[in-house]
Amino acid sequence: MKIINIIAILTSSLSFLIYGAMLLKSEEMQKEFKRFKLEKLMILTGVLELLGGAGLLVGFYIDIILFISSGGLALLMFFAFLVRIKMRDSILISLPSFFFMVLNIFIFYINFQKIV
């Protein structure tokens, strides 16, 4: 596995494990979901982030799990970016969701050839 791919996977995985855990524990992060009027999706989002982050790590050993996890996280961040745009958040505030969407699309694309 190429070093850039490994760094991308580790960066995304650790970020989503941390962010998912913080979303489930931090009142500050939960306030954001209330601001978005998405509090009903908060626990699901946190769990999906934790599963996606763990799935990226498992993906070092099982290619299909990496493929599914990176695709799922890219999709999750696509919707997060759309929510930020809808809420008219600044580019700076919207940038992390866009960055992690692109990062997981990269992981998905680079590892696609292992699946087919």
C-alpha positions as MATLAB code, in Angstrom:
seq = 'MKIINIIAILTSSLSFLIYGAMLLKSEEMQKEFKRFKLEKLMILTGVLELLGGAGLLVGFYIDIILFISSGGLALLMFFAFLVRIKMRDSILISLPSFFFMVLNIFIFYINFQKIV';
ca = [
       0.000    0.000    0.000;
       1.436    3.361   -0.950;
       2.393    5.745    1.832;
      -0.013    8.490    0.706;
      -2.890    6.016    0.813;
      -1.865    4.872    4.302;
      -1.589    8.454    5.556;
      -4.984    9.311    4.054;
      -6.627    6.289    5.678;
      -5.047    6.943    9.077;
      -5.895   10.657    8.956;
      -9.516   10.010    8.069;
      -9.915    7.094   10.444;
      -8.504    8.847   13.494;
     -10.445   12.020   12.720;
     -13.760   10.197   12.465;
     -13.122    8.106   15.568;
     -12.400   11.278   17.535;
     -15.195   13.346   15.989;
     -17.769   10.553   16.335;
     -16.921   10.089   20.014;
     -16.991   13.837   20.627;
     -20.353   14.158   18.904;
     -21.836   11.585   21.264;
     -20.274   13.206   24.368;
     -19.781   16.931   23.751;
     -22.628   19.346   24.430;
     -20.924   21.924   22.209;
     -21.005   19.631   19.196;
     -24.570   18.597   19.960;
     -25.591   22.268   19.873;
     -24.520   22.347   16.221;
     -26.980   19.577   15.362;
     -29.700   21.479   17.167;
     -28.794   24.577   15.174;
     -29.130   22.494   11.999;
     -32.462   21.119   13.293;
     -31.002   17.638   12.898;
     -30.898   16.517   16.527;
     -32.810   13.335   15.592;
     -29.861   12.320   13.412;
     -27.146   13.171   15.927;
     -26.700    9.699   17.472;
     -26.928    7.992   14.078;
     -24.303   10.361   12.673;
     -21.954    9.765   15.614;
     -22.328    6.003   15.322;
     -21.797    6.099   11.542;
     -18.653    8.170   12.034;
     -17.309    5.709   14.601;
     -18.144    2.734   12.376;
     -16.638    4.441    9.338;
     -13.448    5.328   11.192;
     -13.107    1.790   12.536;
     -13.980    0.383    9.119;
     -11.113    2.282    7.526;
      -8.707    0.615    9.964;
     -10.232   -2.827    9.373;
      -9.885   -2.015    5.679;
      -6.133   -2.438    5.962;
      -6.939   -6.168    6.124;
     -10.299   -6.472    4.339;
     -10.516   -4.482    1.108;
     -14.315   -4.437    0.805;
     -14.645   -2.898    4.289;
     -12.270   -0.090    3.279;
     -14.278    0.439    0.109;
     -17.630    0.584    1.942;
     -16.294    2.737    4.802;
     -14.612    5.325    2.592;
     -17.657    5.533    0.321;
     -19.993    5.886    3.287;
     -17.882    8.573    4.928;
     -17.580   10.476    1.640;
     -21.371   10.411    1.323;
     -21.835   11.462    4.948;
     -19.484   14.414    4.453;
     -21.211   15.354    1.193;
     -24.463   15.761    3.125;
     -22.637   17.580    5.937;
     -21.243   20.011    3.374;
     -24.721   20.541    1.896;
     -26.085   21.293    5.376;
     -23.312   23.839    5.938;
     -24.154   25.516    2.629;
     -27.876   25.511    3.452;
     -27.125   27.099    6.834;
     -24.990   29.707    5.036;
     -21.951   28.906    7.135;
     -18.698   30.520    6.057;
     -16.264   28.763    3.754;
     -13.857   28.345    6.664;
     -16.480   26.560    8.781;
     -17.603   24.453    5.799;
     -14.074   23.470    4.783;
     -13.623   20.434    7.094;
     -16.675   18.633    5.699;
     -15.498   19.362    2.159;
     -11.933   18.248    2.959;
     -13.060   14.952    4.495;
     -15.457   14.334    1.601;
     -12.583   14.759   -0.880;
     -10.191   12.722    1.284;
     -12.606    9.785    1.440;
     -13.362   10.023   -2.281;
      -9.591    9.763   -2.795;
      -9.396    6.677   -0.546;
     -12.436    5.171   -2.295;
     -10.972    5.808   -5.760;
      -7.425    4.625   -5.000;
      -8.699    1.391   -3.474;
     -11.451    0.755   -6.047;
      -9.165   -1.329   -8.227;
      -8.700   -3.858   -5.376;
     -12.445   -4.564   -5.391;
     -13.026   -5.032   -9.120;
];
